[in-house]
Amino acid sequence: MCRKLWSSFSLFSMGLSCQLLTILLTGIATGYFYSIYHWYFVYSENYTMVALMAAIGFVQGAALTALIIYGSTLYYLYRLSLGGEAMAQSLGGVPFDVDSAPATLARLPQINQQVAAMFGIPAPQLYWLPQEEGINAFAAGKNPQAAVIGVTRGMRRLGENQLRGVLAHEMAHICNGDMQHNMRLLAIVQGLKSIQLTSCKLIQWGMYLFSKPSGIRFAMMQLQWGVICMLLGLVCFPMGVVGSLVGSLLLAVTNRRREMRADQVAATILNDSTAVADALKFILGAQQGGRMSRPQARAWGHVMFVQANGRTGGLLGTHPTLQRRIRTLDPQWDGVPVFEAISDPGFEDEANADPGAANPAAPPYSFDEDGPLRTISQDVIALFQDSTAAVVTLPALLLFDDRDRLLAQRLQGGQLASPIRSLWAVLEGLQADQRVALLDVCRHTLSQPPPKTASEILSVVDELADMVGETAWDLQAWRSLLHGATQPPAKMPRAKVGKLDDIYRDLVELMSIMSVAAERDGLADFRFHRAWGRLGLPQAGVLPAEVLAWPDLEETLRKAARTPAPLRQQIADACVAALTADGSLDATQAAMSRVVCARLGQPDRGLMPGRVL
């Protein structure tokens, strides 16, 4: 405690010393200019009068500077003494109301109560700034019992754990006595900065007097006052600049230590260093960051969770760099920002997620009375719902096209050729949309088969896919989907790519694959440009089919899966636009659309071969 009081006393002493030094230097400079002016224009040979006027100039300059500095200091002390509510209201804040606040902040009062109980203090009153889209927060007040925590509208993008970390950081400031310290130090610094503002005003007034038209009677008086204002402004300006720099440096030095300490205290009280770290990672990855629009917010930026000007670090930065704060809390951080709320139930760390795995098992197939299966007998559909028969039914569907039927002779050493041919006879006349619908039925059937059966079925599918090669998009797509159907549900990886520009080349490959995967020729360029226009990226061209294969699609979808949910939806929409560009869909394109939706965590569009509206 004594060490903390001594540190605060030293800083305030330094601030007051800077104010006194500024007053002294301004007085000396004013006296010097007074002596020069009267030497050349009034008392050219009277040294006594010149010395007297220099002394008068010193007193006037010092008195005026002291009046400005201490007047400004007292004014800010008065404003800050009004309490946290007044500060929040001056920033455009209003009392937090669950009904008017965004739905994602509905639990903020409960989180506030929980964290306050952990710190052992009364729950601070919550204010929110509905006009501020930057992700930021602050604590203000005369004492812990009258403390206020303000949050910006941008905080709605944080997850619950991240919100808990931000509130814990601000309550650490309350418990450490940083609110009172910040209020007093801000008043001293604003007093130093007021000299620069006053000098700028004096220069503006002087220029105004020079340029203002007037009669001959007042011309000399106006010119004289213009000269005085200009001289005073020019004298005060260097001192104001120095005072502002010293004040900003003083504020930066003391505040950086307190921000780091608040991070550590919050992590200790929560027993979880990731809460604050994940909030900082999210702000690092957000385009708006912690930037706030009101000039008043930037003037009080040192009380914010992160710098209110949107920058980070720097000589005069009031906060340490975000990277330094994150690494202090999370030494194993890989340097990649977070682009989505951590508490989003659809996401998890890459350590626990499989970005390359397809989405979990397909939803139950909907037997629409008007759907593709309406003309197929229930006995045939029941056959495809039998997991034990899938070792035959799946190859029969995958090899149904005439060009692929010869492969049945080589599959499993020819053991399945006879039953597959018998099934083909039953399915004679099967349309493309019916074939895809039956494959969807098999895909759902495989979601919960006995493990031994699933392994046997997948081995047959793998053998078949290896036989056709990596450019057989149709079979490779169904292989991926069937493998995904037998795997347990897997969450999407945490987003680590914030902009589509960061995966530009991968998106060129992805859209090229979507454009060339169709069985029809001549429309690849058209499909590519239709899809590319939905991404809003710089112009690109479709890649030739010869350089593309299934592993390329796997890699591009793996990287696309690391983007935030809105971007994943945009990518999926672009892929579907490429597949349906000519208003129709074949079996290969239907399978590709299912793979894209599964890998990007999007709902299956249920597209079927045929005309697409």
N, C-alpha and C positions, 0 to 999 in steps of 0.2 A: 504494500500500500504506500509506504513512504517513498519507495522508488518511483511509483507511478505519479505521486504528487510532485516529486522533485522534477520528473520529466516534463509534466505539464507546466510547472512553474518556470522551468528553463525556456520552454518554447514561448510562453507568453512574454517572458522577459525579453527574449530575442525579438519578438514582434514589436513590443513597445519601444525597444532600442532602435529598431528600424524606422519606426515612426518619428522618434526624436531626431534621428540622423537626417531623415528627409526634411524635417522642419528646419534644421540648422543649415543644411546645404542650400535649400531654397532661399532662406534668408540671406545667406552670403551671396548667392547669385543675383538676387534682387538688388541688394546693396551695390554690387559691382555695376550692374546696368544703370542704376540711378546715378552713380558717380560719373559714368561715361556720358550719359545723356546731359547732365547739368554741366559737365566740363566743356562739351562742344557747343551746347546751345544756350546756356544761361550764364553760368559763372565761369567764364573761360580762364580768369587769372586769380580767382579767389579760392585758395586751397581750403580755407577754413569752411566755407560754405559747401564746397564739394564734399568734404569729409562729413559735414553735418548731414547733407542729403544722403550720403551713402549709409550713415547710421540709421536715418529715418527709413530708407529703403529696406535695410536689414530687418528692422522692427516690423515694418508693414508686411514684408514678404513672409517672415516667420509667423507673425500673428495670423495672417490670412491662411497660410498653410495649416497652422494648428487648428484654426477654426474649421477648415474644410475636413481635415483628417478626423479630428475628434467629434465633430458634428456628425460625420458619416458613420463613425464607429458607434456613437450613442444611438443614432437612428436605427442601425441594424441590430444593436442589442435590444432596443425596444421592440422591433418587429419580431425578433426571434423569441423574446420573452413572452409573447402572446401565446406560445404553445404550438404543439404539432398540428392542431386543427387549422390554425391560421396559415401555417406553411403549406399544408396540403391544399387548402382552398386557394392560395395564391398560385399554385401550380395547376389549377383547374380541377382539383380533386373534389369528390363528393363522397359522403358516407356510403360504405359498401352495402348494397342491397341485392340479395340473391335474385329477386324478381327481375331487376333491370340489368344485372351483370350477365356476361356470357355463361352459357350452360356449363362449360368446362371449368368454371370457377365456382360452381355451386357448393363444392365441399370446402372452399377456402376458410369459412368461419370455423368449421370443425377442426381442420388442420391447425388453425391458429390457436384454438383452445388446447389441443393436444400438445403442441410444441411449447406453449406457455407453461403448461403444467410440468413439462420436463425441465424447464428452466427455473420453475418455482417463482414465477412472477405473475401478476394479473395479466390477463389476455389483453394486448393492446387493441385499441379501436382501429378498425380497418377502414381505409379510404381507398378509392380507386380513381384512376385518371382515365376517363373514357376516350379522350382525344389522342392519347399517346400510344402509338403502335410499337414503339421500342420495348424490349423486354427488360424491365428495370423495376426497382423497388427502393424504398428508403424508410428510415426510422427517425422520428423527430419527437421532441417533447422536453419539458423542463425536468421531469423525473420519471422513473419507471412506472409510477402510478398514473401518470398522465401521458403516457407514450402513445404514439400513433404510428402505424405502419401503412404506408401507401404503396399500392401496386398499380402498374400501368395496364392498359387494355391488352398489350402484347403478351402479358403473362398467361393469357388464356391458352397459348400454344404449348405450355409446359405440362408435363405429366404430374401426377400427385406426388411422387417422390421428389421430383425437382422442386415443386412448390414448397414442400416441407424443408428442403435444403435452403431455399431463399429466405423463408420466414425464420429459420433457425439462425442464419447469418445475421439478420437484422436484430433479432432478440439478443444475440451475442453482443452487438453494439450497445443495446440498452443496458445489459448487465455490466458491461465494462466501463460504463460512464462516458462512452464516446459521444453521446448526444450533446451533453452539456459542453464537453470539450470542443466539439465541432462548432457549436453556436458561438462560443466566445472567440475562437480562432477565426471564424469566418468574419466576425465583426471587425477584428483587427486588420485582416487582409483586405476587406472592402474599404476600410479607411485608407490604406496605402494606395489602393487602386483609384480612389476618388480623385487624387491629384492629377492623374493622367486624364480622367474624364473632364475635370474642370479646365485643364490646359487646352484640351481640344475645343471646349465651348468658348473659351476666351479668344482663341484664334478665329473661330467662326464669327464671333461678334465683331472682332477687329476687321475682318474682311467685309462683313456686312456694312460697317460704318464707312469703309472706304468706297464701297460701291453704291451706297444709298444717295440718291440725288437730294440736294438741299439748297437753300438760298445762300447768298454771299455772307449774310450775317452769321450764320451758324457753320460756315464751311471750315473755318480754322479750328473751332471748338470740336467739331466732328472729327477732323483730321487728327487733332491732338488725342482725343479719346481712342480713336482707332489705333494710333501708334502705341498708346499705353496698353490697350488690350492685347495687341499683337506681341509686344515685348513681354508682358506678363505671361502670356501663353507660351511663348518660346522659351522663357526662363523655366517655367514649371514643367514643360513637357519632358525634358530629359530626366528630371527628378521623378516625374510620374512614371515614366517607363521603367526606371531602375526600381522604384518602389513596387510597381506591379510585378516585375520579375522576381524580386526578393520575396514578396508576399506569396506569389504562386509557388515558388520553390519551397518556402517554409511550409505551405499547406501540403505540398506533394510529399515532402520528406516524412512528416508526421503521419499523414493519412495512409501511406502505403503500409507502414508497420501495423497500423490498427486494422486494416483490411485483412492482412494475412493472419493476424491474431483472431479476428472474428471468424474466419474460415476454420481455423483449427478448433476454436471453442465449439462451433456448431457441429463439426464432425465428432468431437468428443461427447457432447451431450446426446446427440442422436445415435452415437455408437455406429455411425455409418458415414464414411468419408465420401461415398459415391453420390450422396444426395446433392451436396453442393457442387461437387465436381461435374456431375451430369448436367446440372443447370448451366454451369459455365461453358461446358462443351456445346450445349444447344445454342447459347448466345453466340459463341464463336462461329457456329455454322449458319446462323440466321442472317439473312441479307440486311435487315434493319438493325440487327445487333441490339445494343442498349441505347441507341440514339434517341434523344427526346427533342421535340420541336420547339418548345418554349424557351426563350432566352433565359428566363428566370431559373429554369431547371438546369441549364448549363452552368449558370453562376453558382448554383448550389450543388454542382456535380459531385463534390467530394462526399456528400452524405448518401449517394446512390449505391446500389449494389454493384454496378459497373459504371464506367465513365459515361456521362450523359451526352458527350459529343460524338459518340460512336467510335472513337479512336481507342487505342490500347497502348499503355506504356508511354515512353517518351520522357525527356528530362523533367518536364513540368506536369507529367501525368499524375493525377491524384490517386490512381490505382495501379497496382502492379499489372504486368501484362497478363492476359487471360491464360496464356500458355504456362506462365510461371505458377499462377495460382492452381491450375489444374494439376501440374506435375507435382506440386507440393502435397496435394491431396491424393493423387493417384500416380505414384512413381512408375507404374507399368503402362501408362497411357501410350498409345501408338501414334499420337499426334493427329488423329483424324477427328474432326468435329462430329457431333451428333445432330442429326437432322429431323428426328421425330421424338415425340414424348416418350420417356422411358417407361412410364406406367401403362402405355398402350398395350392392351392384352394381346394384340396381334404381333408383337415383336419381342425378340430376345437377343442376347448377345450371340455373336458368331460362334463363340466357343460351344454354345449349346444348340446351334441351328445348323441345318444342312442346306446351304444356298443352292446346291445342285440338285436337291431332291425335288421331285414334283410335288404338287400340292397333295394333301391327303386324299383318301378314297373319294371317288365321285359320289355325289348325292344320289339317292334312289332314282332310278329312271322313272319318269312320269309317263304312264301308259295313257296318253291322250287318245280319246276315242277317234279323233280326227287326225292322229299322228301317223307316222310312217308304218307303224306295226298294225294298223287296223285291218289289213288284208291278210295278215299272217295268223295261222291257227295258234290257239293257246298251247297246244301240245308242243309245237316247234319252239315257242317262246320259253316254255318250261324246260326244254332241253338245254337252252342257252343259260338258264338260271341255275343249272346243276353244275357245281364247281368240279365235281369228279369227271364230268364230260368235257370240261374246258380244254383238256389236252388235245382233243380232236376238234371241238367247235371253233376254238380260236384260230388255229391254222387254216381251217376251212374258210373262215371269213377273210383272213388276211391274204390268202392266196386265191381269192375268188375270181380275180381277173384272169382272162385267158392267157395273158403273157406271163403270169406267175405260176400257172398250175404245174408246170414241169418240175418245179422245186419240191413238190410233195413227194416225188420219187426219192429224193435225197434226204429228206427230213427223217431223223432218227433211224437212219439206215433203211429207209423204205417201209418201216413197220406201220406207219400211220397212213400210207398211201391209200389202202383199200377203204378204211372207214371214212377218210376225207372225201374220196370219190363218191361214196354212198350218200354222204351228207350234201354234196354238190347237187346230186340228182334231186334231193328233196327241196333244195333252195333254188331250183331252176327258175330263171326269170326274176331273181332278186334285184331290186333297184338299188342305186347308190345310197339313197337316203335310208332305205331299209337296212342295208349292210352296216351303215354307221350307227343306226339305232340299236341293232343287235350287238355291235361292239360295245356300245354304252352299257347295255344290259350285262355283258360279260365283265366289263370293268367294275360295275357295281357288285356283281357276284363275287369277284375276287377280293373285295374289301375285307371279308372276314371268313376266309376258308381255313380248313385245317392247315397248319404250317407245312406239313409234308406235301400236301396237294399243291399249295402255292409254289413251293420250290420246284416241283416237277413241271408245273405249267410254265413258269418263267424260264426254266432251262430250255424248253421247246421254243418259246418266243425268242430267246437270245440266239439260239442256233439259227433260227429263221432269219433274224435281222443280220447276223454275221454273214449269212449266205448272200443276201441281196446287196450288201455294201452300205457305205456311209452316205451315199447320195440318194438312196431310196427313201425320200422324205416321209411317205405314207407309213411304211412299215416301221421306220425308226421312231416316228411320232407315237404310234400305238405301243411300241415297246416301252417308251418312256412313260406313257400314261398307265400302262398295266403294272409296271414296277411301282409307280406312285400309289396305285390303288392298294397294293399289298403292304405298304409301309405305314407306320403309326403317324398320326398327325404331327406335322412339323411347322413351327412358327417361322415367319419370315425373318431374315437376318436384320439386324439393326441398320438403319439407313446411314450410309457413310459417304454418299455422293449427293451433293446438294443441288447440282445443276446438270442439265442435259449436255451442256458443252463439255463437261468433264469426261463424258463417255461418247464423244462425237464419233470416233472411228467405229466403236462397237455398234452404235446405232445405224451407221451406214451398212455394216454387215448384216444386222438384223433385218432392216427394211429390204435389203437386197435379197435375202433368203425368202422373206415373205413374198417378194415379187416374182422370183424364179421358181418357187416350189410347185406352181400349178402345172398341170399336164398340157395346158394350151400354150402356144407360142405367140410371140409378137406383141405382148402387152406388158412386158416386164418394166419398160421405161415408164409407161403410163401409170402402172400401179405404184411404182417407187415414188414418183413425184406427187401423186395424190396423198400417199402416206407421209412423205417428208414435209409437206406443207402443214401438217397438223402438229409438227414438233417445233416449228418456229426457229429452226437452226439455219446457219448459212448454207448456201446452195451446195448440193452434192449430186453425184451420179450413181446409177446402179452398177454393182459389180457383176462381172460375168459369172455365169453358173458354174463354169469349170473350176473356179478357185474356191468354191463354197462347198462345205460338207457338214454333216450333222455335228461334229465336235465344235465347229464354229458357232452353231446355234446354241449349244450348251454353254459356251463361254460367254457369249453376248447376253443371254438371259440371266446368267449368274451375276454379271455386273449390273444389269438393269434392275435386278431384284434388290440391289443395295440403295436404290433411290427412295425418297419419301413416297407415301401412298398416292398423293395427287399426281406425281410424275409417273409412277407405275401405271396408273389408270390412263394417263395421256399416251404412254408408249403402247399399251394394249389397244387403245382406240386406233392408233396409227397402224398397228399390225393388221387389225381387222379391216381397216380402210384399204390396205394394200390387197388383202385377200379377196375382198368383195368389190374391187374397183370397177369391174365390168358388169356388175349387177347379177352375177351368178357365182356359184360355189361348187367345186368338185369334192370328191372324198378326201383327197390329200389336203386341200385347204381347210376342210372341216376339222380334220385331225390336228393340223397346225394351229388353228385357232384355240383348240382345247389345250394344247401344250402351252401356248403363250399365256392364257388366262391362269392355268395352274401354276406356272413358274413365277408369275408376277403377283400371285395372291388375289386375283380378280375373280368375280363370279363367272362361271361358265356361261357363255352367251347362248349355248345350245344350238349353234348354227348347223344346219343340215344341207347336204348337196341339193342343188336346184337353184331356182331364181331367188334372189335376195332383194327385198324392198329397201 
